[in-house]
Every structure is written in structure tokens, then in C-alpha cells.
Amino acid sequence: MPLVSRSGNQWHFISPAGLSILPLATRNSQPATRNPQPATRNPQPMQYQESQKFNQWWLWLLNMVVFMGVSIIGYTSWQNGDGLGTALLGPAVMALVMILLAMVELRTVITEDGIEVRFWPFGRRRIFKSEVKKAVVRKYMPLKEYGGWGYRIGPHGKAYNMQGNHGLQLEFQDGERLLIGTQRPEELQAFLVEYFADQNELTDEAITLKLKELREERLEK
């Protein structure tokens, strides 16, 4: 009958003919371990958000001066015998203007799909990434180029801006130009470098494939 013998720390199976055939597993042997594969993490989706309002101190100081002025005029007219409604008309209109200015908001959201600009109450615009031919953060002159702040149309194209003199200048494939104001130009510029990096890689890859096709065509000829 088959026997099992021990030699050192190994056990051998011995056939009836006395031949040691295979070493059996040792007591101290450890099972083979596989090198663990590093866990792959899904890259975080790229996203940039910025919200802006009319919060210039000089703008609100001017509004308060005008509000106090029309209030004094209204009070004076009421003292002179005018109706209360007429006296309150100017202050009410000015208060409404100030409320609307406080509610106006310019929100810029940039994702993998494209750029969305919301300018309440003027509406919003969605721009696909493939529509953009060129994008750069630049310094501009609001009064000279666009005549001020807000929703503007000028010789340099359209503009959505709230304050300051920095903006994201977009040029589309059809030649249209749009400027979106920003208060964080350095952060936005750094984001755009990474945002459009994949398009540059695809362009380089396309050029490489085209050169390869040309070389193959020459060999065939």
C-alpha cells in the first residue's frame, strides 16, 4: 500500500515500488499571495461655479442718496397739499429699483458638458463645449468696450458682467463673441487650462493618426 514518509519538513508520497513521487505540502509553507492591484478611483467630475451680485459700495451709496432725495421731495410736496399717493410714488419706485438690483444675480457653472450662464432676470444661456473655439480670461474696459455693466451688446460682442474688469472671453465656432464677468480670474484661468486639456490631447492624437494614414498611403503607392 502507498506510504507517506517525512524528510526534514517535507512529506513524500511513496508508491508501493518505493519511488518517491511528489512532495506534499509542508506544514510551514504559506499559500502563494498575489500582489494586490491598486484600487482605481473614478476621477472627480470637473466643475466651476461662481455667483456674482451688484455689491459695489458706491452703487448702493448712490441708491441711498437718490432714495433720500426723492423721499424729501415727496414729503415736501405732501406738506404743500399734494396727495399722499403722489408723495409716496417717488420713494416707492426707488425702493422697487433697489430691491430688483439686490435680486439680480450672475451665476456661471462650467461642467464637462459645457458652460451655463444664468443672469436673472434676463434669462440663461447654455453653451456646449464643442461650440467653443477659444476661451481666455482677460482684462477689459467695461465702459469703453461695453458701455458699463449688466447685459450689454457692443462692437466686441455680448457681455454678462456685474462688476470689476476681468472676464471670460469666449469665441464660438461661428465667430460670435461673448464675455462673462468674473471676480476670480486666477482660479478660473487655472481651471480652463485643465478643462480644455483633453481637447488638446484629442487634437494631437488626431494629427498622429492622420500622419500614420499618409505614411501608409505612400507605402502602398
C-alpha positions as CSV (number, residue, x, y, z in Angstrom):
1,M,0.0,0.0,0.0
2,P,1.2,3.6,-0.5
3,L,3.2,5.1,2.3
4,V,3.9,8.6,3.4
5,S,7.3,9.5,4.7
6,R,8.8,12.6,6.2
7,S,12.2,14.2,5.2
8,G,13.0,17.3,7.2
9,N,10.0,19.5,7.0
10,Q,8.6,17.9,3.8
11,W,6.3,14.9,3.4
12,H,6.7,12.5,0.4
13,F,4.2,10.1,-1.1
14,I,5.9,6.7,-1.7
15,S,4.4,4.3,-4.1
16,P,4.5,0.5,-3.4
17,A,7.5,0.3,-5.7
18,G,9.4,2.6,-3.3
19,L,9.6,5.6,-5.5
20,S,9.1,9.0,-4.0
21,I,6.7,10.7,-6.4
22,L,5.6,14.0,-5.2
23,P,6.3,16.2,-2.2
24,L,3.3,17.0,-0.2
25,A,2.6,20.4,1.2
26,T,4.7,21.3,4.2
27,R,3.4,22.4,7.5
28,N,5.2,25.7,7.4
29,S,4.5,26.5,3.8
30,Q,2.5,29.6,3.2
31,P,-0.1,29.9,0.4
32,A,1.1,32.0,-2.5
33,T,-0.1,35.5,-2.3
34,R,-0.9,37.7,-5.2
35,N,0.2,41.3,-5.5
36,P,-2.8,43.3,-4.7
37,Q,-3.8,45.6,-7.6
38,P,-4.1,49.2,-6.6
39,A,-7.7,50.4,-6.4
40,T,-8.6,52.6,-9.2
41,R,-10.5,55.8,-8.3
42,N,-13.0,57.4,-10.6
43,P,-11.8,60.9,-11.3
44,Q,-13.9,63.7,-9.8
45,P,-16.0,65.5,-12.3
46,M,-14.7,68.9,-13.2
47,Q,-16.9,71.8,-12.2
48,Y,-16.5,75.5,-11.6
49,Q,-19.2,77.7,-10.1
50,E,-19.3,81.4,-9.4
51,S,-22.1,83.7,-8.3
52,Q,-22.0,87.5,-8.5
53,K,-24.2,90.3,-7.4
54,F,-24.3,94.1,-7.6
55,N,-22.5,94.7,-4.3
56,Q,-20.4,97.7,-5.1
57,W,-20.4,100.1,-2.2
58,W,-20.6,103.2,-4.4
59,L,-23.7,101.9,-6.2
60,W,-25.7,101.4,-3.0
61,L,-24.5,104.7,-1.6
62,L,-25.8,106.4,-4.8
63,N,-29.1,104.5,-4.4
64,M,-29.5,105.6,-0.8
65,V,-28.8,109.2,-1.7
66,V,-31.3,109.1,-4.5
67,F,-33.9,107.4,-2.3
68,M,-33.4,110.0,0.5
69,G,-33.7,112.8,-2.1
70,V,-37.0,111.6,-3.6
71,S,-38.3,110.9,-0.1
72,I,-37.6,114.5,0.9
73,I,-39.2,115.8,-2.3
74,G,-42.3,113.6,-1.7
75,Y,-42.6,114.8,1.9
76,T,-42.3,118.4,0.9
77,S,-45.0,118.0,-1.8
78,W,-47.3,116.3,0.8
79,Q,-46.8,119.3,3.2
80,N,-47.7,121.6,0.3
81,G,-51.1,119.9,-0.1
82,D,-50.4,117.1,-2.7
83,G,-51.9,113.7,-2.2
84,L,-50.2,111.0,-0.2
85,G,-50.1,108.7,-3.2
86,T,-48.2,111.4,-5.2
87,A,-45.8,111.9,-2.3
88,L,-45.0,108.2,-2.0
89,L,-44.7,107.5,-5.7
90,G,-41.0,108.5,-6.0
91,P,-39.8,106.6,-2.9
92,A,-41.8,103.5,-3.9
93,V,-40.3,103.4,-7.3
94,M,-36.8,103.9,-6.0
95,A,-37.3,101.2,-3.4
96,L,-38.5,98.8,-6.1
97,V,-35.4,99.5,-8.1
98,M,-33.2,98.8,-5.2
99,I,-35.0,95.5,-4.5
100,L,-34.6,94.4,-8.1
101,L,-30.8,95.3,-8.0
102,A,-30.4,93.2,-4.9
103,M,-32.1,90.2,-6.6
104,V,-30.1,90.4,-9.8
105,E,-27.5,87.5,-9.9
106,L,-25.0,86.3,-12.5
107,R,-24.2,82.6,-12.0
108,T,-21.6,80.8,-14.0
109,V,-21.4,77.0,-14.0
110,I,-18.8,75.1,-16.0
111,T,-19.1,71.3,-16.2
112,E,-17.9,68.5,-18.5
113,D,-20.9,69.2,-20.8
114,G,-20.3,72.9,-21.3
115,I,-20.9,76.3,-19.8
116,E,-24.2,77.6,-18.4
117,V,-24.7,81.3,-17.7
118,R,-27.8,82.4,-15.6
119,F,-28.4,86.2,-15.5
120,W,-31.6,86.8,-13.6
121,P,-34.0,88.2,-14.7
122,F,-32.6,88.3,-18.3
123,G,-32.7,84.5,-18.7
124,R,-29.9,82.0,-19.1
125,R,-27.8,80.5,-21.9
126,R,-26.3,77.0,-22.3
127,I,-23.1,76.7,-24.3
128,F,-21.8,73.2,-25.3
129,K,-18.1,72.6,-25.0
130,S,-17.9,71.7,-28.7
131,E,-19.2,75.2,-29.6
132,V,-16.2,77.0,-28.1
133,K,-13.4,77.8,-30.4
134,K,-11.4,79.8,-28.0
135,A,-11.6,80.7,-24.3
136,V,-9.4,83.1,-22.3
137,V,-9.6,85.1,-19.2
138,R,-8.7,88.7,-20.0
139,K,-8.8,92.2,-18.5
140,Y,-11.1,94.6,-20.3
141,M,-12.6,98.1,-20.0
142,P,-16.3,97.8,-19.2
143,L,-17.2,101.4,-20.0
144,K,-15.2,101.7,-23.2
145,E,-15.9,98.2,-24.7
146,Y,-19.4,97.6,-23.5
147,G,-20.8,100.8,-22.0
148,G,-20.9,99.6,-18.4
149,W,-22.2,96.6,-16.5
150,G,-25.2,94.3,-16.8
151,Y,-26.4,92.6,-20.1
152,R,-24.5,94.5,-22.8
153,I,-24.2,94.4,-26.6
154,G,-21.3,96.3,-28.2
155,P,-18.8,96.2,-31.0
156,H,-16.9,93.5,-29.2
157,G,-19.9,91.2,-28.9
158,K,-22.2,90.5,-26.0
159,A,-21.3,90.7,-22.3
160,Y,-22.7,89.5,-19.0
161,N,-20.9,91.4,-16.2
162,M,-21.7,92.7,-12.8
163,Q,-18.6,94.5,-11.6
164,G,-14.8,94.6,-12.0
165,N,-12.8,94.5,-15.2
166,H,-12.0,90.7,-15.6
167,G,-14.0,88.3,-17.7
168,L,-14.0,85.0,-19.5
169,Q,-13.8,85.8,-23.3
170,L,-15.5,83.1,-25.4
171,E,-15.2,82.9,-29.2
172,F,-17.5,80.4,-30.9
173,Q,-17.1,78.3,-33.9
174,D,-19.4,80.6,-35.9
175,G,-17.4,83.7,-34.9
176,E,-19.8,85.0,-32.2
177,R,-18.1,86.5,-29.1
178,L,-19.4,86.5,-25.5
179,L,-17.7,87.9,-22.4
180,I,-18.7,86.6,-18.9
181,G,-17.5,88.7,-16.0
182,T,-15.6,87.0,-13.1
183,Q,-14.3,88.0,-9.7
184,R,-11.9,85.1,-9.6
185,P,-9.7,85.4,-12.7
186,E,-6.7,83.4,-11.5
187,E,-8.8,80.5,-10.3
188,L,-10.9,80.4,-13.5
189,Q,-7.8,80.6,-15.7
190,A,-6.2,77.6,-13.9
191,F,-9.5,75.7,-14.3
192,L,-9.7,76.4,-18.0
193,V,-6.1,75.0,-18.6
194,E,-7.2,71.6,-17.2
195,Y,-10.7,71.9,-18.7
196,F,-9.5,72.1,-22.3
197,A,-6.5,69.8,-21.8
198,D,-8.5,66.8,-23.1
199,Q,-9.3,68.6,-26.3
200,N,-5.6,69.3,-26.9
201,E,-4.8,65.6,-26.4
202,L,-7.5,64.6,-28.8
203,T,-6.2,67.0,-31.4
204,D,-2.6,65.7,-31.1
205,E,-3.9,62.1,-31.4
206,A,-5.9,63.0,-34.5
207,I,-2.8,64.5,-36.0
208,T,-0.8,61.4,-35.2
209,L,-3.4,59.2,-36.8
210,K,-3.5,61.4,-39.9
211,L,0.2,61.2,-40.3
212,K,0.1,57.4,-40.0
213,E,-2.5,57.2,-42.7
214,L,-0.4,59.3,-45.0
215,R,2.7,57.1,-44.4
216,E,0.6,54.0,-45.2
217,E,-0.7,55.6,-48.4
218,R,2.8,56.3,-49.5
219,L,3.9,52.8,-48.9
220,E,1.0,51.4,-50.8
221,K,2.0,53.6,-53.8
